[in-house]
């Protein structure tokens, strides 16, 4: 029987798209929409994770600009990003990460080794891994 994915390293994206805190909100929105993502990890010039920006952060930023008679084109990623980062490591259990995502209502996590970004895992990645595990168990019991 094939081994089922059990850790984040089994289902994460290894080269995630990122964005700089000084980038425009419009650039973040374009990157998220064009790549069909739920958000991006925000990294500085030294490669350090400074936050995350989600679809909802972007929506909040655009609405705040409109409500305040501002121009969404002038908003920066750092103005709307979430600074408190919930991350995980490559060896974390996908079940534990899935539960944490549900608890915090966040759909993606930067994957860190120390202070270095090594990947990203989304709820979709974990959902796939859990379904594959369920299928393998089901078919092995049928034999």
N, C-alpha and C positions, 0 to 999 in steps of 0.2 A: 504494500500500500504506500502511495506517495505521502510524504510528510506534509502535514498541513501547516500553513503559515501561523505562527504563534507569536512572533515578535514584530515590532515595527519594521525592522530591517527586511522582513519578508515582503512588505507591501508598500514601502515608501517610494516617493519620487526622489531620485538621487541628485538631480540638478534642477532644483526648483527655480522658477522665475522670482526675482526679487525686485525691490525698488528702493531708491534713495529717499531719505526724509525730505530733501529739498525739491524733489520732483513735484510737478503740478498734480493736483487732484485729477485733472482731465487725463493726464498720462496714465495714472493709476487705473482710472475707469476704463480707458481704452485697452490697457493690458489685460485687465480682468475680463472684459467682455470678449475681446478677440480670442482669448485663450480658454474661454469657458471655465474660468476659475471662480472660486468663492472668495478669494482674497490673496494677498501677497505678504511675504515677510519683508520688513523694512530693515535694511542694513546700511551702515555708514561707510565712509571711505576706508576704514580699517577692517571691514567685513564683520563688524560686531552687530548683533541683532539689537535694534532699538525699538521695535514694535511690530505690530501687524496691522494691516488695513484690510477690512472686509467689505463686501458689497454694502452692508448696512452702514459701515463707517462712511463710505463714499456717499450714500444716499443722505445720511445725516449732514454731511458737509455741504452738499449741493443745496439742500433745503435751508440750512442755516444761512448760506450766502444769499439765497433768494429772499428769505424773510427779512434779512438785514439790509436789503437793497444793495447787496454786494455783487460781485462778479465771480461766479464759480471758477472762471478761468484763472483767477488770481490765488485761489486757495492752494495750499501746499499739503503734501502728504502728512508732514509733521503736525499740521493743524488739526487733523481729524483722525489720525491713527490711534489705535489702542496701545498704550505704552506698557501696560501690564501684560507680559507675554507668558502664556502657558505653553511650555514646550515639553518634549519628551525625548527619550534617548533611543538609540537603535535597539537596545535590548529590552525595552519596556514591552510588556504584554499588550497585545492588541485589544484584549478584553478590558483591561484596566484603562487604556487610553480611550476606548469607546465609551466606557462609563464616565470618564472625566469630561469627554465632549458633551455627553448628555447633561451632566451636572452643570456645566458652564455655558451650555447652549452655543458652543463654538464648533465649527465644522472642519477646522484644519489646525494642525500643529506643526511648528517648526521642529525639526529633529536635530538635536544638538549632541556634539561630543565635546564636553567641556564648554568653552565659550564659542565654539566654531559650528556654523551651520553646515550640516552634512546632507540635509534632505528635508522633505516635507511629507506629511501624511494627512490625508483627508478622510472624512467620514465615508466617502465613496470607496476609497482604497480599503478601508477596514471592513466595510460592508461586503465587498467582493471577497476578501480573505475569509470572513466568517461563513459566507455562503459556500465557498469552495470546500471548507472544512466540513460543513453539514452534508454536502453532496457526497464527499468521499466516505463519510461515516455511513450514510444511507446505503450507498452502493456496496460497501464492504459487508454490511449486514445482510444484503439480499443474496450474496453468494453462498 
